[in-house]
Amino acid sequence: MNTLKAGDKVPEFSAKDQDGNTINLSDYTGKKLIVFFYPKANTPGCTAEACNLRDNYEELQAQGYELLGVSADSEKKQSNFKNKFEFPFPLLADEDHTVINTFGVWGLKKFMGREYDGIHRMTFLIDEEGVVSDVIQKVKTKDHAAQILG
């Protein structure tokens, strides 16, 4: 897993959001961006994390941040997830792993003694120039906004 680190310039990427709109990294030039990766829409940890960010969205925006959620789920699954929990930010349906591989968050995971490849739950804070300013590797799903704002 070759994960982007603080100080790395994020390579340009494009992906479809939950409504089929194309989202480009360059759309966020001049803005601070939070890109959070989660393993699967509508699972308990991912729901807790995204809802925590939703509940603190105004505070994050007040700090100048835009948000993008990313998983390998389909547009339909992302759309259902977003609508069910009324997320005010886009969710990228990265089924071909374009964004996941750009950030280097796909790799070996262990769960209940089983090893498999999957998305590592990580969050990247990106500055106005498109450079990673921080990486949160140990995401606290129920208190994630505090980790970002801390």
Backbone as CSV, one residue per row, in Angstrom:
resi,resn,N_x,N_y,N_z,CA_x,CA_y,CA_z,C_x,C_y,C_z
1,MET,0.843,-1.183,0.000,0.000,0.000,0.000,0.885,1.241,0.000
2,ASN,0.803,2.019,-1.048,1.614,3.226,-1.164,0.714,4.443,-0.893
3,THR,0.518,4.744,0.388,-0.438,5.763,0.807,0.167,7.164,0.731
4,LEU,-0.642,8.120,0.264,-0.196,9.511,0.262,0.087,9.959,1.695
5,LYS,1.102,10.815,1.845,1.493,11.314,3.159,1.404,12.833,3.179
6,ALA,1.462,13.406,4.378,1.484,14.865,4.503,2.643,15.408,3.674
7,GLY,2.356,16.450,2.901,3.368,17.049,2.040,3.291,16.572,0.598
8,ASP,2.576,15.459,0.355,2.425,14.942,-1.012,1.379,15.750,-1.772
9,LYS,1.651,16.015,-3.036,0.671,16.636,-3.926,-0.280,15.531,-4.383
10,VAL,-1.589,15.804,-4.290,-2.570,14.799,-4.697,-2.681,14.817,-6.220
11,PRO,-2.472,13.662,-6.875,-2.642,13.625,-8.334,-4.096,13.918,-8.715
12,GLU,-4.280,14.580,-9.849,-5.642,14.864,-10.336,-6.418,13.557,-10.467
13,PHE,-7.704,13.580,-10.111,-8.565,12.417,-10.303,-9.960,12.870,-10.701
14,SER,-10.690,11.947,-11.294,-12.100,12.143,-11.624,-12.846,10.888,-11.218
15,ALA,-14.041,11.069,-10.674,-14.889,9.931,-10.321,-16.337,10.398,-10.336
16,LYS,-17.246,9.449,-10.420,-18.681,9.762,-10.413,-19.188,9.797,-8.978
17,ASP,-20.093,10.762,-8.706,-20.720,10.782,-7.388,-22.001,9.951,-7.417
18,GLN,-22.764,10.011,-6.328,-23.960,9.174,-6.182,-25.026,9.459,-7.239
19,ASP,-24.958,10.622,-7.894,-25.950,10.983,-8.913,-25.398,10.880,-10.332
20,GLY,-24.166,10.340,-10.462,-23.582,10.196,-11.791,-22.861,11.438,-12.282
21,ASN,-22.726,12.471,-11.416,-21.971,13.668,-11.790,-20.481,13.383,-11.682
22,THR,-19.699,13.923,-12.608,-18.251,13.755,-12.528,-17.672,14.776,-11.569
23,ILE,-16.909,14.306,-10.603,-16.230,15.152,-9.619,-14.738,15.053,-9.902
24,ASN,-14.078,16.206,-10.012,-12.630,16.251,-10.242,-11.954,16.885,-9.038
25,LEU,-10.736,16.470,-8.770,-9.971,17.120,-7.712,-9.854,18.617,-8.006
26,SER,-9.662,18.957,-9.269,-9.471,20.372,-9.646,-10.697,21.235,-9.335
27,ASP,-11.871,20.608,-9.131,-13.069,21.363,-8.740,-12.856,22.045,-7.384
28,TYR,-11.906,21.551,-6.609,-11.692,22.036,-5.244,-10.451,22.906,-5.111
29,THR,-9.843,23.283,-6.223,-8.673,24.153,-6.169,-9.055,25.445,-5.451
30,GLY,-8.205,25.853,-4.503,-8.486,27.074,-3.741,-9.351,26.829,-2.520
31,LYS,-9.741,25.569,-2.300,-10.555,25.222,-1.131,-9.836,24.137,-0.339
32,LYS,-10.104,24.099,0.969,-9.599,22.993,1.786,-10.579,21.835,1.621
33,LEU,-10.035,20.636,1.499,-10.868,19.467,1.210,-10.553,18.330,2.175
34,ILE,-11.615,17.705,2.655,-11.498,16.487,3.453,-11.972,15.343,2.562
35,VAL,-11.098,14.361,2.323,-11.493,13.161,1.575,-11.451,12.005,2.565
36,PHE,-12.646,11.456,2.863,-12.664,10.331,3.802,-13.075,9.054,3.076
37,PHE,-12.276,8.015,3.315,-12.497,6.710,2.698,-13.139,5.794,3.728
38,TYR,-14.174,5.081,3.299,-14.838,4.139,4.200,-15.096,2.846,3.431
39,PRO,-15.066,1.699,4.156,-15.151,0.407,3.472,-16.470,0.132,2.747
40,LYS,-17.621,0.446,3.364,-18.886,0.034,2.752,-20.043,0.892,3.261
41,ALA,-20.831,1.413,2.318,-22.002,2.216,2.669,-22.996,1.395,3.491
42,ASN,-23.665,2.082,4.414,-24.743,1.485,5.220,-24.288,0.389,6.177
43,THR,-23.004,0.376,6.536,-22.557,-0.544,7.583,-22.394,0.292,8.853
44,PRO,-22.423,-0.335,10.033,-22.470,0.454,11.276,-21.340,1.479,11.445
45,GLY,-20.085,1.052,11.239,-18.966,1.981,11.429,-18.978,3.113,10.420
46,CYS,-19.265,2.775,9.174,-19.270,3.791,8.111,-20.418,4.775,8.312
47,THR,-21.554,4.260,8.756,-22.704,5.125,9.021,-22.382,6.064,10.184
48,ALA,-21.792,5.531,11.252,-21.439,6.365,12.411,-20.473,7.474,11.993
49,GLU,-19.471,7.121,11.181,-18.469,8.094,10.747,-19.107,9.190,9.897
50,ALA,-19.864,8.790,8.878,-20.464,9.770,7.967,-21.498,10.641,8.683
51,CYS,-22.262,10.049,9.599,-23.252,10.828,10.357,-22.567,11.828,11.286
52,ASN,-21.439,11.431,11.864,-20.687,12.359,12.711,-20.199,13.548,11.884
53,LEU,-19.725,13.293,10.675,-19.284,14.388,9.805,-20.482,15.249,9.383
54,ARG,-21.613,14.598,9.107,-22.834,15.345,8.759,-23.244,16.261,9.916
55,ASP,-23.239,15.713,11.127,-23.695,16.482,12.283,-22.774,17.655,12.600
56,ASN,-21.539,17.596,12.127,-20.562,18.666,12.359,-20.219,19.417,11.076
57,TYR,-21.047,19.228,10.049,-20.763,19.777,8.716,-20.645,21.300,8.745
58,GLU,-21.560,21.960,9.462,-21.512,23.433,9.514,-20.209,23.914,10.124
59,GLU,-19.754,23.240,11.170,-18.494,23.611,11.823,-17.310,23.375,10.881
60,LEU,-17.336,22.245,10.168,-16.270,21.953,9.208,-16.258,23.006,8.098
61,GLN,-17.448,23.386,7.625,-17.528,24.420,6.583,-17.059,25.778,7.124
62,ALA,-17.381,26.048,8.378,-16.939,27.308,8.994,-15.414,27.375,9.041
63,GLN,-14.767,26.207,9.115,-13.300,26.129,9.099,-12.761,26.143,7.664
64,GLY,-13.680,26.215,6.680,-13.274,26.318,5.281,-13.171,25.007,4.533
65,TYR,-13.677,23.922,5.127,-13.545,22.602,4.503,-14.742,22.226,3.635
66,GLU,-14.445,21.569,2.504,-15.432,20.824,1.725,-15.181,19.357,2.033
67,LEU,-16.180,18.513,1.821,-16.043,17.081,2.125,-16.359,16.215,0.918
68,LEU,-15.640,15.104,0.809,-15.931,14.069,-0.181,-15.792,12.723,0.514
69,GLY,-16.840,11.911,0.457,-16.758,10.543,0.952,-16.471,9.616,-0.211
70,VAL,-15.668,8.583,0.017,-15.307,7.662,-1.067,-15.363,6.216,-0.581
71,SER,-16.041,5.374,-1.369,-15.953,3.921,-1.180,-16.101,3.284,-2.555
72,ALA,-15.970,1.974,-2.606,-16.064,1.253,-3.878,-17.504,0.832,-4.179
73,ASP,-18.462,1.388,-3.458,-19.868,1.055,-3.682,-20.358,1.653,-5.004
74,SER,-21.459,1.106,-5.521,-22.059,1.600,-6.762,-22.734,2.952,-6.534
75,GLU,-23.021,3.661,-7.628,-23.748,4.936,-7.524,-25.064,4.730,-6.783
76,LYS,-25.769,3.638,-7.094,-27.064,3.374,-6.463,-26.916,3.209,-4.948
77,LYS,-25.915,2.435,-4.522,-25.702,2.243,-3.073,-25.328,3.564,-2.405
78,GLN,-24.460,4.346,-3.064,-24.058,5.641,-2.507,-25.263,6.572,-2.429
79,SER,-26.089,6.556,-3.461,-27.280,7.404,-3.494,-28.232,7.040,-2.353
80,ASN,-28.468,5.745,-2.163,-29.340,5.296,-1.072,-28.780,5.712,0.280
81,PHE,-27.466,5.557,0.456,-26.779,5.907,1.711,-26.924,7.407,1.972
82,LYS,-26.645,8.210,0.959,-26.713,9.665,1.098,-28.137,10.123,1.415
83,ASN,-29.115,9.573,0.690,-30.504,9.990,0.888,-31.057,9.526,2.238
84,LYS,-30.713,8.320,2.626,-31.200,7.756,3.888,-30.760,8.602,5.081
85,PHE,-29.507,9.081,5.040,-28.960,9.825,6.183,-28.812,11.328,5.910
86,GLU,-29.293,11.761,4.735,-29.303,13.189,4.377,-27.927,13.843,4.500
87,PHE,-26.946,13.219,3.872,-25.598,13.789,3.886,-25.551,15.006,2.973
88,PRO,-24.956,16.110,3.445,-24.890,17.336,2.633,-23.658,17.389,1.729
89,PHE,-22.928,16.286,1.631,-21.699,16.243,0.828,-21.776,15.072,-0.131
90,PRO,-21.049,15.151,-1.278,-21.090,14.063,-2.261,-20.353,12.813,-1.787
91,LEU,-20.836,11.676,-2.269,-20.190,10.384,-2.021,-19.751,9.839,-3.372
92,LEU,-18.471,9.561,-3.507,-17.952,9.048,-4.779,-18.120,7.536,-4.854
93,ALA,-18.648,7.080,-5.994,-18.813,5.654,-6.269,-17.585,5.205,-7.056
94,ASP,-16.552,4.813,-6.327,-15.253,4.518,-6.940,-15.124,3.018,-7.220
95,GLU,-16.036,2.508,-8.041,-16.069,1.061,-8.302,-14.802,0.563,-8.990
96,ASP,-14.161,1.409,-9.812,-12.937,0.964,-10.503,-11.664,1.302,-9.718
97,HIS,-11.834,1.825,-8.490,-10.716,2.091,-7.559,-9.782,3.208,-8.035
98,THR,-10.225,4.079,-8.918,-9.371,5.169,-9.402,-8.885,6.039,-8.241
99,VAL,-9.823,6.512,-7.430,-9.481,7.423,-6.324,-8.817,6.636,-5.195
100,ILE,-9.341,5.447,-4.935,-8.785,4.582,-3.885,-7.298,4.322,-4.158
101,ASN,-6.963,4.032,-5.415,-5.558,3.773,-5.760,-4.738,5.053,-5.787
102,THR,-5.347,6.176,-6.181,-4.635,7.463,-6.175,-4.128,7.779,-4.766
103,PHE,-4.967,7.528,-3.762,-4.598,7.828,-2.375,-3.872,6.670,-1.699
104,GLY,-3.936,5.480,-2.295,-3.236,4.321,-1.734,-3.875,3.785,-0.468
105,VAL,-5.203,3.616,-0.480,-5.885,3.129,0.725,-6.423,1.702,0.567
106,TRP,-6.058,1.035,-0.539,-6.477,-0.356,-0.750,-5.329,-1.253,-0.333
107,GLY,-5.610,-2.250,0.481,-4.544,-3.155,0.884,-5.042,-4.241,1.813
108,LEU,-4.113,-5.000,2.322,-4.413,-6.138,3.186,-5.020,-5.659,4.501
109,LYS,-6.119,-6.300,4.872,-6.777,-6.002,6.148,-6.966,-7.304,6.904
110,LYS,-7.134,-7.175,8.222,-7.423,-8.346,9.053,-8.695,-8.055,9.838
111,PHE,-9.590,-9.032,9.843,-10.823,-8.891,10.620,-11.202,-10.268,11.133
112,MET,-11.312,-10.397,12.441,-11.691,-11.651,13.083,-10.834,-12.818,12.584
113,GLY,-9.530,-12.583,12.476,-8.593,-13.626,12.097,-8.508,-13.904,10.605
114,ARG,-9.309,-13.189,9.822,-9.320,-13.412,8.378,-8.554,-12.284,7.697
115,GLU,-7.771,-12.608,6.688,-7.053,-11.586,5.922,-7.698,-11.437,4.552
116,TYR,-7.835,-10.196,4.121,-8.431,-9.930,2.812,-8.018,-8.533,2.363
117,ASP,-8.185,-8.250,1.080,-7.898,-6.914,0.563,-9.154,-6.061,0.669
118,GLY,-8.957,-4.819,1.054,-10.099,-3.913,1.176,-9.644,-2.482,1.371
119,ILE,-10.629,-1.619,1.571,-10.360,-0.189,1.779,-10.019,0.043,3.240
120,HIS,-8.928,0.731,3.467,-8.572,1.133,4.819,-9.294,2.432,5.144
121,ARG,-9.954,2.477,6.291,-10.688,3.673,6.716,-9.659,4.748,7.083
122,MET,-9.508,5.721,6.190,-8.537,6.796,6.396,-9.133,8.095,5.896
123,THR,-8.627,9.194,6.440,-9.091,10.518,6.027,-7.888,11.387,5.701
124,PHE,-8.010,12.110,4.595,-6.950,12.998,4.127,-7.437,14.439,4.158
125,LEU,-6.653,15.312,4.772,-6.941,16.747,4.749,-6.029,17.349,3.688
126,ILE,-6.645,18.071,2.757,-5.920,18.606,1.605,-6.052,20.124,1.606
127,ASP,-4.940,20.815,1.410,-4.975,22.281,1.441,-5.439,22.860,0.104
128,GLU,-5.497,24.186,0.044,-6.012,24.894,-1.130,-5.175,24.643,-2.384
129,GLU,-3.925,24.197,-2.201,-3.020,23.941,-3.332,-3.056,22.487,-3.789
130,GLY,-3.889,21.662,-3.135,-3.968,20.256,-3.507,-2.887,19.392,-2.870
131,VAL,-2.330,19.871,-1.760,-1.280,19.132,-1.056,-1.866,18.560,0.238
132,VAL,-1.517,17.299,0.545,-1.990,16.667,1.774,-1.385,17.394,2.972
133,SER,-2.248,17.907,3.850,-1.736,18.578,5.053,-1.746,17.637,6.258
134,ASP,-2.630,16.626,6.237,-2.672,15.677,7.346,-3.364,14.400,6.876
135,VAL,-2.998,13.280,7.509,-3.634,11.999,7.246,-4.061,11.430,8.589
136,ILE,-5.335,11.082,8.704,-5.839,10.445,9.926,-5.989,8.961,9.616
137,GLN,-5.117,8.151,10.240,-5.109,6.714,9.954,-5.949,5.925,10.940
138,LYS,-6.079,6.430,12.154,-6.884,5.736,13.155,-8.161,6.551,13.381
139,VAL,-9.110,6.340,12.492,-10.357,7.103,12.524,-11.240,6.621,13.667
140,LYS,-11.719,7.575,14.477,-12.713,7.270,15.510,-14.071,7.562,14.881
141,THR,-14.803,6.516,14.528,-16.019,6.689,13.729,-17.049,7.599,14.397
142,LYS,-17.189,7.513,15.717,-18.228,8.286,16.395,-17.770,9.701,16.760
143,ASP,-16.491,9.992,16.557,-15.941,11.283,16.991,-14.962,11.809,15.954
144,HIS,-15.263,11.567,14.684,-14.303,11.867,13.625,-14.114,13.357,13.391
145,ALA,-15.191,14.124,13.451,-15.079,15.565,13.217,-14.129,16.201,14.230
146,ALA,-14.184,15.742,15.468,-13.286,16.271,16.508,-11.831,15.982,16.167
147,GLN,-11.557,14.819,15.554,-10.190,14.500,15.138,-9.714,15.502,14.075
148,ILE,-10.621,15.868,13.185,-10.273,16.789,12.095,-10.110,18.205,12.641
149,LEU,-11.055,18.621,13.461,-11.072,20.000,13.967,-10.070,20.205,15.092
150,GLY,-9.702,19.075,15.767,-8.819,19.110,16.932,-7.573,19.858,16.637
